[in-house]
Amino acid sequence: MDLPLFIYLKQANMKTVIVEKVVDLVAENTNVKSEQIMGRSREQGSGVVLARFLVYSILRDIYGLTYVTIAKSLNRRHSTVISAIQKLQRNPEQYNKFVEYRNYILNKSVNNAKEQINGIA
């Protein structure tokens, strides 16, 4: 059964909002601009590659988006996203450090949100 168009559009819009928020979150915490994360540069020393890996990982592991959805949202091929995640996972020590850093960013974001909510209440 196909979804009614308005439900499909609402789901697609939510995914877009999630991707934008995750890109902004990673940009804030890595000193890499959102435009650089969304851009085509492959410059290794700039932190852009790590920032993209963080975005891919958060969208896949935390939000459960498919590789295809992530790739389309970031103007990439799905094989690029798969390759990036697999590259990290090949080195368990590096991957563990990466996951720690990713979780640090996510926890920091949650704590900031809690502080903002407490400030309102």
The first five atom37 places (N, CA, C, CB, O) and aatype in JSON, in Angstrom:
{
  "aatype": [12, 3, 10, 14, 10, 13, 9, 18, 10, 11, 5, 0, 2, 12, 11, 16, 19, 9, 19, 6, 11, 19, 19, 3, 10, 19, 0, 6, 2, 16, 2, 19, 11, 15, 6, 5, 9, 12, 7, 1, 15, 1, 6, 5, 7, 15, 7, 19, 19, 10, 0, 1, 13, 10, 19, 18, 15, 9, 10, 1, 3, 9, 18, 7, 10, 16, 18, 19, 16, 9, 0, 11, 15, 10, 2, 1, 1, 8, 15, 16, 19, 9, 15, 0, 9, 5, 11, 10, 5, 1, 2, 14, 6, 5, 18, 2, 11, 13, 19, 6, 18, 1, 2, 18, 9, 10, 2, 11, 15, 19, 2, 2, 0, 11, 6, 5, 9, 2, 7, 9, 0],
  "atom_mask": [
    [1, 1, 1, 1, 1],
    [1, 1, 1, 1, 1],
    [1, 1, 1, 1, 1],
    [1, 1, 1, 1, 1],
    [1, 1, 1, 1, 1],
    [1, 1, 1, 1, 1],
    [1, 1, 1, 1, 1],
    [1, 1, 1, 1, 1],
    [1, 1, 1, 1, 1],
    [1, 1, 1, 1, 1],
    [1, 1, 1, 1, 1],
    [1, 1, 1, 1, 1],
    [1, 1, 1, 1, 1],
    [1, 1, 1, 1, 1],
    [1, 1, 1, 1, 1],
    [1, 1, 1, 1, 1],
    [1, 1, 1, 1, 1],
    [1, 1, 1, 1, 1],
    [1, 1, 1, 1, 1],
    [1, 1, 1, 1, 1],
    [1, 1, 1, 1, 1],
    [1, 1, 1, 1, 1],
    [1, 1, 1, 1, 1],
    [1, 1, 1, 1, 1],
    [1, 1, 1, 1, 1],
    [1, 1, 1, 1, 1],
    [1, 1, 1, 1, 1],
    [1, 1, 1, 1, 1],
    [1, 1, 1, 1, 1],
    [1, 1, 1, 1, 1],
    [1, 1, 1, 1, 1],
    [1, 1, 1, 1, 1],
    [1, 1, 1, 1, 1],
    [1, 1, 1, 1, 1],
    [1, 1, 1, 1, 1],
    [1, 1, 1, 1, 1],
    [1, 1, 1, 1, 1],
    [1, 1, 1, 1, 1],
    [1, 1, 1, 0, 1],
    [1, 1, 1, 1, 1],
    [1, 1, 1, 1, 1],
    [1, 1, 1, 1, 1],
    [1, 1, 1, 1, 1],
    [1, 1, 1, 1, 1],
    [1, 1, 1, 0, 1],
    [1, 1, 1, 1, 1],
    [1, 1, 1, 0, 1],
    [1, 1, 1, 1, 1],
    [1, 1, 1, 1, 1],
    [1, 1, 1, 1, 1],
    [1, 1, 1, 1, 1],
    [1, 1, 1, 1, 1],
    [1, 1, 1, 1, 1],
    [1, 1, 1, 1, 1],
    [1, 1, 1, 1, 1],
    [1, 1, 1, 1, 1],
    [1, 1, 1, 1, 1],
    [1, 1, 1, 1, 1],
    [1, 1, 1, 1, 1],
    [1, 1, 1, 1, 1],
    [1, 1, 1, 1, 1],
    [1, 1, 1, 1, 1],
    [1, 1, 1, 1, 1],
    [1, 1, 1, 0, 1],
    [1, 1, 1, 1, 1],
    [1, 1, 1, 1, 1],
    [1, 1, 1, 1, 1],
    [1, 1, 1, 1, 1],
    [1, 1, 1, 1, 1],
    [1, 1, 1, 1, 1],
    [1, 1, 1, 1, 1],
    [1, 1, 1, 1, 1],
    [1, 1, 1, 1, 1],
    [1, 1, 1, 1, 1],
    [1, 1, 1, 1, 1],
    [1, 1, 1, 1, 1],
    [1, 1, 1, 1, 1],
    [1, 1, 1, 1, 1],
    [1, 1, 1, 1, 1],
    [1, 1, 1, 1, 1],
    [1, 1, 1, 1, 1],
    [1, 1, 1, 1, 1],
    [1, 1, 1, 1, 1],
    [1, 1, 1, 1, 1],
    [1, 1, 1, 1, 1],
    [1, 1, 1, 1, 1],
    [1, 1, 1, 1, 1],
    [1, 1, 1, 1, 1],
    [1, 1, 1, 1, 1],
    [1, 1, 1, 1, 1],
    [1, 1, 1, 1, 1],
    [1, 1, 1, 1, 1],
    [1, 1, 1, 1, 1],
    [1, 1, 1, 1, 1],
    [1, 1, 1, 1, 1],
    [1, 1, 1, 1, 1],
    [1, 1, 1, 1, 1],
    [1, 1, 1, 1, 1],
    [1, 1, 1, 1, 1],
    [1, 1, 1, 1, 1],
    [1, 1, 1, 1, 1],
    [1, 1, 1, 1, 1],
    [1, 1, 1, 1, 1],
    [1, 1, 1, 1, 1],
    [1, 1, 1, 1, 1],
    [1, 1, 1, 1, 1],
    [1, 1, 1, 1, 1],
    [1, 1, 1, 1, 1],
    [1, 1, 1, 1, 1],
    [1, 1, 1, 1, 1],
    [1, 1, 1, 1, 1],
    [1, 1, 1, 1, 1],
    [1, 1, 1, 1, 1],
    [1, 1, 1, 1, 1],
    [1, 1, 1, 1, 1],
    [1, 1, 1, 1, 1],
    [1, 1, 1, 1, 1],
    [1, 1, 1, 1, 1],
    [1, 1, 1, 0, 1],
    [1, 1, 1, 1, 1],
    [1, 1, 1, 1, 1]
  ],
  "atom_positions": [
    [[0.85, -1.19, 0.0], [0.0, 0.0, 0.0], [0.89, 1.24, 0.0], [-0.96, 0.0, 1.23], [1.76, 1.39, 0.86]],
    [[0.67, 2.11, -0.94], [1.43, 3.35, -1.01], [0.91, 4.35, 0.02], [1.35, 3.96, -2.43], [-0.28, 4.38, 0.35]],
    [[1.84, 5.15, 0.52], [1.45, 6.19, 1.48], [0.77, 7.33, 0.74], [2.68, 6.7, 2.27], [1.14, 7.64, -0.39]],
    [[-0.22, 7.96, 1.38], [-0.78, 9.17, 0.78], [0.33, 10.21, 0.59], [-1.94, 9.75, 1.66], [1.28, 10.25, 1.36]],
    [[0.19, 11.03, -0.43], [1.22, 11.99, -0.78], [1.61, 12.89, 0.39], [0.77, 12.83, -1.95], [2.8, 13.12, 0.6]],
    [[0.65, 13.41, 1.15], [0.98, 14.33, 2.24], [1.8, 13.64, 3.33], [-0.29, 14.9, 2.84], [2.66, 14.28, 3.93]],
    [[1.56, 12.37, 3.59], [2.36, 11.64, 4.59], [3.77, 11.44, 4.05], [1.71, 10.27, 4.94], [4.75, 11.62, 4.78]],
    [[3.88, 11.07, 2.78], [5.2, 10.89, 2.17], [6.0, 12.18, 2.23], [5.06, 10.41, 0.72], [7.17, 12.17, 2.59]],
    [[5.36, 13.31, 1.87], [6.05, 14.6, 1.89], [6.46, 14.99, 3.3], [5.17, 15.69, 1.28], [7.54, 15.55, 3.49]],
    [[5.62, 14.7, 4.27], [5.95, 15.02, 5.66], [7.18, 14.21, 6.1], [4.75, 14.74, 6.59], [8.07, 14.75, 6.74]],
    [[7.23, 12.93, 5.76], [8.37, 12.09, 6.12], [9.63, 12.58, 5.42], [8.09, 10.63, 5.75], [10.7, 12.64, 6.03]],
    [[9.52, 12.92, 4.15], [10.68, 13.4, 3.39], [11.18, 14.71, 3.99], [10.31, 13.6, 1.9], [12.39, 14.91, 4.1]],
    [[10.27, 15.59, 4.38], [10.65, 16.87, 4.98], [11.35, 16.64, 6.32], [9.42, 17.76, 5.17], [12.33, 17.32, 6.63]],
    [[10.86, 15.7, 7.12], [11.49, 15.4, 8.42], [12.92, 14.92, 8.22], [10.67, 14.33, 9.17], [13.82, 15.32, 8.96]],
    [[13.14, 14.08, 7.23], [14.49, 13.6, 6.94], [15.4, 14.76, 6.57], [14.47, 12.55, 5.82], [16.55, 14.82, 6.99]],
    [[14.88, 15.68, 5.78], [15.67, 16.85, 5.39], [16.03, 17.68, 6.6], [14.9, 17.7, 4.37], [17.16, 18.14, 6.73]],
    [[15.07, 17.89, 7.49], [15.32, 18.66, 8.7], [16.35, 17.96, 9.58], [14.01, 18.88, 9.49], [17.25, 18.6, 10.11]],
    [[16.24, 16.65, 9.72], [17.2, 15.88, 10.52], [18.6, 16.04, 9.95], [16.8, 14.38, 10.58], [19.55, 16.31, 10.68]],
    [[18.73, 15.88, 8.64], [20.04, 16.01, 8.01], [20.62, 17.4, 8.24], [19.95, 15.71, 6.49], [21.79, 17.54, 8.59]],
    [[19.81, 18.43, 8.05], [20.28, 19.81, 8.26], [20.74, 20.03, 9.69], [19.17, 20.81, 7.91], [21.78, 20.63, 9.93]],
    [[19.95, 19.53, 10.65], [20.31, 19.7, 12.06], [21.6, 18.96, 12.4], [19.17, 19.21, 12.96], [22.43, 19.48, 13.14]],
    [[21.77, 17.76, 11.87], [22.98, 16.99, 12.15], [24.19, 17.68, 11.52], [22.84, 15.54, 11.61], [25.25, 17.77, 12.15]],
    [[24.05, 18.17, 10.3], [25.16, 18.89, 9.65], [25.53, 20.12, 10.48], [24.78, 19.31, 8.2], [26.71, 20.38, 10.7]],
    [[24.54, 20.87, 10.94], [24.8, 22.05, 11.76], [25.47, 21.67, 13.09], [23.49, 22.81, 12.04], [26.4, 22.34, 13.53]],
    [[25.0, 20.6, 13.71], [25.58, 20.13, 14.97], [27.05, 19.77, 14.79], [24.8, 18.92, 15.5], [27.9, 20.17, 15.59]],
    [[27.35, 19.02, 13.76], [28.73, 18.62, 13.5], [29.58, 19.84, 13.16], [28.79, 17.59, 12.35], [30.71, 19.95, 13.62]],
    [[29.04, 20.75, 12.37], [29.77, 21.97, 12.01], [30.14, 22.77, 13.26], [28.93, 22.84, 11.06], [31.27, 23.24, 13.39]],
    [[29.2, 22.92, 14.17], [29.45, 23.65, 15.43], [30.57, 23.03, 16.24], [28.19, 23.7, 16.27], [31.35, 23.75, 16.87]],
    [[30.66, 21.72, 16.23], [31.58, 21.01, 17.11], [32.91, 20.64, 16.46], [30.94, 19.79, 17.61], [33.8, 20.11, 17.13]],
    [[33.06, 20.91, 15.17], [34.31, 20.56, 14.5], [34.99, 21.76, 13.86], [34.05, 19.52, 13.45], [36.05, 21.61, 13.26]],
    [[34.41, 22.93, 13.99], [34.94, 24.13, 13.35], [35.07, 23.98, 11.84], [36.3, 24.47, 13.94], [35.94, 24.57, 11.21]],
    [[34.18, 23.18, 11.27], [34.06, 23.04, 9.82], [32.71, 23.62, 9.45], [34.2, 21.53, 9.35], [31.7, 23.32, 10.09]],
    [[32.68, 24.45, 8.44], [31.42, 25.09, 8.04], [30.48, 24.07, 7.41], [31.69, 26.25, 7.05], [30.91, 23.11, 6.77]],
    [[29.19, 24.3, 7.6], [28.16, 23.43, 7.01], [28.34, 23.32, 5.5], [26.76, 23.96, 7.33], [28.15, 22.25, 4.91]],
    [[28.7, 24.44, 4.87], [28.88, 24.45, 3.42], [30.02, 23.52, 3.01], [29.17, 25.89, 2.92], [29.96, 22.87, 1.97]],
    [[31.08, 23.44, 3.86], [32.19, 22.56, 3.55], [31.77, 21.1, 3.67], [33.37, 22.85, 4.48], [32.18, 20.26, 2.86]],
    [[30.96, 20.79, 4.68], [30.48, 19.42, 4.86], [29.63, 19.02, 3.67], [29.67, 19.29, 6.17], [29.74, 17.89, 3.18]],
    [[28.8, 19.92, 3.2], [27.92, 19.64, 2.07], [28.65, 19.74, 0.72], [26.73, 20.59, 2.09], [28.14, 19.27, -0.3]],
    [[29.83, 20.35, 0.72], [30.57, 20.59, -0.51], [31.26, 19.36, -1.06], [0.0, 0.0, 0.0], [31.06, 18.25, -0.57]],
    [[32.07, 19.55, -2.08], [32.72, 18.45, -2.79], [34.2, 18.28, -2.42], [32.59, 18.66, -4.28], [34.82, 17.34, -2.89]],
    [[34.77, 19.15, -1.62], [36.19, 19.1, -1.3], [36.58, 17.77, -0.64], [36.57, 20.26, -0.39], [35.83, 17.22, 0.16]],
    [[37.77, 17.27, -1.01], [38.28, 16.04, -0.41], [39.58, 16.3, 0.33], [38.49, 14.96, -1.49], [40.37, 15.38, 0.56]],
    [[39.8, 17.54, 0.69], [41.03, 17.95, 1.36], [41.17, 17.24, 2.7], [41.05, 19.48, 1.56], [40.32, 17.38, 3.58]],
    [[42.25, 16.47, 2.85], [42.42, 15.61, 4.02], [42.69, 16.36, 5.32], [43.52, 14.65, 3.76], [42.11, 16.01, 6.35]],
    [[43.54, 17.35, 5.31], [43.96, 17.99, 6.55], [43.0, 19.0, 7.12], [0.0, 0.0, 0.0], [43.28, 19.58, 8.18]],
    [[41.89, 19.24, 6.47], [41.01, 20.34, 6.85], [39.96, 19.97, 7.89], [40.33, 20.88, 5.64], [39.28, 20.85, 8.43]],
    [[39.8, 18.7, 8.17], [38.76, 18.26, 9.1], [37.43, 18.0, 8.43], [0.0, 0.0, 0.0], [36.5, 17.5, 9.06]],
    [[37.33, 18.33, 7.14], [36.08, 18.16, 6.41], [35.72, 16.68, 6.3], [36.19, 18.78, 5.01], [34.56, 16.31, 6.48]],
    [[36.71, 15.85, 6.02], [36.46, 14.42, 5.85], [35.93, 13.82, 7.16], [37.74, 13.69, 5.41], [34.95, 13.07, 7.14]],
    [[36.57, 14.15, 8.28], [36.1, 13.66, 9.58], [34.69, 14.16, 9.87], [37.06, 14.09, 10.7], [33.85, 13.41, 10.37]],
    [[34.43, 15.42, 9.56], [33.1, 15.99, 9.8], [32.04, 15.24, 8.99], [33.09, 17.5, 9.43], [30.95, 14.95, 9.5]],
    [[32.36, 14.93, 7.75], [31.41, 14.16, 6.93], [31.19, 12.77, 7.51], [31.9, 14.05, 5.48], [30.06, 12.28, 7.57]],
    [[32.28, 12.13, 7.95], [32.16, 10.81, 8.57], [31.25, 10.88, 9.78], [33.54, 10.26, 8.97], [30.44, 9.98, 10.0]],
    [[31.37, 11.94, 10.57], [30.51, 12.11, 11.74], [29.05, 12.23, 11.32], [30.94, 13.35, 12.55], [28.17, 11.62, 11.93]],
    [[28.79, 13.02, 10.3], [27.42, 13.18, 9.81], [26.87, 11.84, 9.35], [27.37, 14.21, 8.66], [25.76, 11.46, 9.72]],
    [[27.64, 11.13, 8.52], [27.19, 9.82, 8.02], [26.87, 8.89, 9.19], [28.26, 9.18, 7.11], [25.83, 8.23, 9.21]],
    [[27.78, 8.85, 10.15], [27.63, 7.93, 11.28], [26.4, 8.26, 12.13], [28.87, 7.96, 12.15], [25.64, 7.37, 12.5]],
    [[26.21, 9.53, 12.43], [25.05, 9.93, 13.24], [23.75, 9.62, 12.51], [25.13, 11.44, 13.58], [22.81, 9.09, 13.09]],
    [[23.71, 9.96, 11.24], [22.48, 9.72, 10.47], [22.18, 8.23, 10.34], [22.59, 10.35, 9.09], [21.02, 7.83, 10.36]],
    [[23.21, 7.43, 10.21], [23.02, 5.98, 10.04], [22.76, 5.29, 11.39], [24.25, 5.35, 9.36], [21.76, 4.59, 11.55]],
    [[23.66, 5.5, 12.35], [23.61, 4.76, 13.61], [22.57, 5.29, 14.59], [24.95, 4.78, 14.26], [21.96, 4.51, 15.32]],
    [[22.36, 6.59, 14.61], [21.45, 7.18, 15.59], [20.04, 7.34, 15.01], [21.99, 8.55, 16.05], [19.06, 6.99, 15.67]],
    [[19.95, 7.84, 13.8], [18.63, 8.09, 13.2], [18.15, 6.96, 12.3], [18.67, 9.36, 12.42], [16.99, 6.95, 11.9]],
    [[19.01, 6.02, 11.98], [18.62, 4.86, 11.19], [18.28, 5.15, 9.74], [0.0, 0.0, 0.0], [17.56, 4.38, 9.1]],
    [[18.8, 6.25, 9.2], [18.54, 6.54, 7.8], [19.32, 5.56, 6.92], [18.93, 8.0, 7.46], [20.39, 5.09, 7.3]],
    [[18.77, 5.27, 5.77], [19.44, 4.36, 4.84], [20.62, 5.06, 4.19], [18.45, 3.84, 3.77], [20.7, 6.29, 4.17]],
    [[21.54, 4.26, 3.66], [22.68, 4.83, 2.94], [22.2, 5.68, 1.77], [23.62, 3.71, 2.45], [22.76, 6.74, 1.5]],
    [[21.19, 5.22, 1.08], [20.66, 5.95, -0.08], [20.1, 7.3, 0.35], [19.57, 5.13, -0.8], [20.36, 8.32, -0.29]],
    [[19.33, 7.31, 1.44], [18.75, 8.57, 1.93], [19.85, 9.54, 2.35], [17.8, 8.31, 3.11], [19.79, 10.73, 2.03]],
    [[20.84, 9.03, 3.08], [21.96, 9.88, 3.51], [22.67, 10.46, 2.29], [22.96, 9.08, 4.4], [22.94, 11.66, 2.23]],
    [[22.97, 9.6, 1.34], [23.69, 10.03, 0.15], [22.92, 11.09, -0.63], [23.99, 8.83, -0.74], [23.49, 12.1, -1.03]],
    [[21.65, 10.86, -0.84], [20.83, 11.83, -1.6], [20.77, 13.16, -0.87], [19.39, 11.28, -1.81], [20.84, 14.22, -1.5]],
    [[20.66, 13.12, 0.45], [20.56, 14.34, 1.25], [21.84, 15.17, 1.2], [20.24, 14.0, 2.69], [21.8, 16.39, 1.33]],
    [[22.96, 14.49, 1.0], [24.26, 15.17, 1.01], [24.89, 15.25, -0.39], [25.2, 14.46, 1.96], [26.08, 15.57, -0.52]],
    [[24.1, 14.96, -1.41], [24.57, 15.0, -2.79], [25.8, 14.11, -3.02], [24.9, 16.42, -3.18], [26.79, 14.52, -3.62]],
    [[25.69, 12.9, -2.52], [26.74, 11.89, -2.68], [26.13, 10.64, -3.29], [27.42, 11.57, -1.32], [24.91, 10.52, -3.43]],
    [[27.0, 9.7, -3.64], [26.54, 8.37, -4.05], [26.43, 7.53, -2.78], [27.52, 7.7, -5.11], [27.16, 7.75, -1.82]],
    [[25.52, 6.56, -2.78], [25.38, 5.73, -1.58], [26.65, 4.93, -1.34], [24.17, 4.79, -1.7], [26.97, 4.62, -0.19]],
    [[27.38, 4.58, -2.39], [28.62, 3.84, -2.23], [29.69, 4.67, -1.5], [29.15, 3.4, -3.6], [30.55, 4.11, -0.82]],
    [[29.63, 5.98, -1.65], [30.55, 6.87, -0.94], [30.3, 6.8, 0.56], [30.4, 8.33, -1.44], [31.24, 6.73, 1.36]],
    [[29.04, 6.82, 0.95], [28.68, 6.76, 2.36], [29.07, 5.4, 2.95], [27.17, 7.02, 2.55], [29.64, 5.33, 4.03]],
    [[28.75, 4.34, 2.23], [29.09, 2.99, 2.69], [30.61, 2.86, 2.85], [28.57, 1.91, 1.7], [31.08, 2.36, 3.87]],
    [[31.35, 3.32, 1.86], [32.81, 3.23, 1.89], [33.39, 3.98, 3.07], [33.39, 3.77, 0.59], [34.31, 3.49, 3.73]],
    [[32.87, 5.16, 3.35], [33.37, 5.97, 4.47], [33.16, 5.25, 5.8], [32.67, 7.35, 4.49], [34.06, 5.19, 6.64]],
    [[31.97, 4.71, 5.99], [31.67, 4.02, 7.25], [32.51, 2.75, 7.37], [30.16, 3.68, 7.34], [33.02, 2.45, 8.44]],
    [[32.65, 2.0, 6.29], [33.45, 0.78, 6.33], [34.92, 1.09, 6.57], [33.3, 0.0, 5.03], [35.6, 0.33, 7.26]],
    [[35.4, 2.18, 6.02], [36.8, 2.58, 6.22], [37.08, 2.8, 7.7], [37.13, 3.87, 5.42], [38.12, 2.37, 8.21]],
    [[36.18, 3.44, 8.38], [36.33, 3.66, 9.82], [36.29, 2.35, 10.59], [35.25, 4.61, 10.33], [37.07, 2.13, 11.52]],
    [[35.37, 1.48, 10.22], [35.16, 0.25, 10.97], [36.3, -0.76, 10.79], [33.86, -0.39, 10.54], [36.44, -1.67, 11.6]],
    [[37.1, -0.6, 9.75], [38.21, -1.52, 9.51], [39.29, -1.44, 10.57], [38.82, -1.26, 8.16], [40.0, -2.41, 10.81]],
    [[39.42, -0.3, 11.21], [40.43, -0.1, 12.24], [39.7, 0.07, 13.58], [41.35, 1.14, 11.93], [39.26, 1.17, 13.91]],
    [[39.58, -1.03, 14.35], [38.78, -0.98, 15.58], [39.23, 0.1, 16.57], [38.82, -2.31, 16.27], [38.39, 0.75, 17.21]],
    [[40.53, 0.3, 16.71], [41.01, 1.31, 17.66], [40.58, 2.71, 17.21], [42.55, 1.24, 17.78], [40.1, 3.5, 18.02]],
    [[40.77, 3.0, 15.93], [40.37, 4.29, 15.39], [38.85, 4.44, 15.47], [40.85, 4.44, 13.94], [38.35, 5.52, 15.79]],
    [[38.12, 3.38, 15.17], [36.66, 3.43, 15.19], [36.14, 3.7, 16.61], [36.07, 2.12, 14.65], [35.21, 4.48, 16.79]],
    [[36.75, 3.06, 17.6], [36.33, 3.28, 18.99], [36.53, 4.74, 19.4], [37.1, 2.36, 19.94], [35.67, 5.32, 20.06]],
    [[37.66, 5.33, 19.01], [37.91, 6.74, 19.3], [36.89, 7.62, 18.59], [39.34, 7.14, 18.88], [36.38, 8.6, 19.14]],
    [[36.6, 7.26, 17.35], [35.61, 7.99, 16.56], [34.24, 7.95, 17.24], [35.51, 7.42, 15.14], [33.58, 8.98, 17.37]],
    [[33.82, 6.77, 17.67], [32.51, 6.62, 18.32], [32.48, 7.41, 19.64], [32.2, 5.12, 18.58], [31.46, 8.01, 19.97]],
    [[33.58, 7.4, 20.37], [33.65, 8.2, 21.61], [33.44, 9.68, 21.29], [35.02, 8.0, 22.31], [32.68, 10.37, 21.97]],
    [[34.12, 10.16, 20.26], [34.0, 11.57, 19.88], [32.58, 11.88, 19.41], [35.01, 11.92, 18.77], [32.01, 12.91, 19.78]],
    [[32.01, 10.99, 18.6], [30.64, 11.17, 18.14], [29.68, 11.24, 19.32], [30.24, 10.01, 17.19], [28.81, 12.12, 19.38]],
    [[29.84, 10.33, 20.27], [28.95, 10.31, 21.44], [29.16, 11.54, 22.31], [29.19, 9.05, 22.26], [28.2, 12.04, 22.91]],
    [[30.39, 12.03, 22.39], [30.67, 13.26, 23.13], [29.88, 14.43, 22.53], [32.2, 13.58, 23.11], [29.26, 15.21, 23.25]],
    [[29.92, 14.54, 21.2], [29.18, 15.6, 20.52], [27.69, 15.47, 20.78], [29.47, 15.57, 19.01], [27.01, 16.46, 21.06]],
    [[27.17, 14.26, 20.68], [25.73, 14.05, 20.89], [25.33, 14.35, 22.33], [25.35, 12.6, 20.54], [24.31, 14.99, 22.57]],
    [[26.13, 13.91, 23.29], [25.83, 14.18, 24.7], [25.89, 15.67, 25.0], [26.8, 13.43, 25.62], [25.05, 16.2, 25.73]],
    [[26.87, 16.34, 24.43], [27.0, 17.78, 24.61], [25.75, 18.49, 24.07], [28.27, 18.32, 23.91], [25.24, 19.43, 24.68]],
    [[25.27, 18.04, 22.94], [24.08, 18.61, 22.33], [22.85, 18.39, 23.21], [23.85, 18.02, 20.94], [22.04, 19.3, 23.39]],
    [[22.71, 17.18, 23.73], [21.57, 16.86, 24.61], [21.63, 17.72, 25.86], [21.56, 15.36, 24.98], [20.61, 18.25, 26.3]],
    [[22.82, 17.85, 26.45], [22.95, 18.66, 27.67], [22.63, 20.12, 27.41], [24.37, 18.53, 28.24], [22.01, 20.78, 28.24]],
    [[23.05, 20.64, 26.25], [22.73, 22.03, 25.9], [21.22, 22.21, 25.74], [23.44, 22.43, 24.6], [20.66, 23.22, 26.18]],
    [[20.57, 21.24, 25.14], [19.12, 21.31, 24.96], [18.42, 21.29, 26.31], [18.62, 20.15, 24.07], [17.46, 22.04, 26.53]],
    [[18.89, 20.44, 27.21], [18.29, 20.38, 28.56], [18.45, 21.71, 29.28], [18.94, 19.25, 29.38], [17.52, 22.17, 29.94]],
    [[19.61, 22.34, 29.16], [19.83, 23.63, 29.79], [18.89, 24.68, 29.23], [21.28, 24.07, 29.6], [18.35, 25.5, 29.98]],
    [[18.69, 24.66, 27.91], [17.78, 25.63, 27.29], [16.35, 25.41, 27.76], [17.86, 25.54, 25.75], [15.62, 26.37, 28.02]],
    [[15.95, 24.15, 27.87], [14.59, 23.83, 28.33], [14.43, 24.27, 29.77], [14.28, 22.32, 28.2], [13.4, 24.86, 30.12]],
    [[15.41, 24.01, 30.62], [15.34, 24.4, 32.02], [15.32, 25.91, 32.17], [16.53, 23.82, 32.8], [14.69, 26.43, 33.09]],
    [[15.98, 26.62, 31.27], [15.98, 28.08, 31.29], [14.62, 28.67, 30.94], [0.0, 0.0, 0.0], [14.27, 29.77, 31.38]],
    [[13.86, 27.93, 30.14], [12.53, 28.38, 29.73], [11.52, 28.1, 30.84], [12.08, 27.7, 28.43], [10.65, 28.92, 31.13]],
    [[11.66, 26.93, 31.45], [10.66, 26.5, 32.45], [10.74, 27.27, 33.73], [10.83, 25.04, 32.76], [9.96, 27.02, 34.65]]
  ]
}
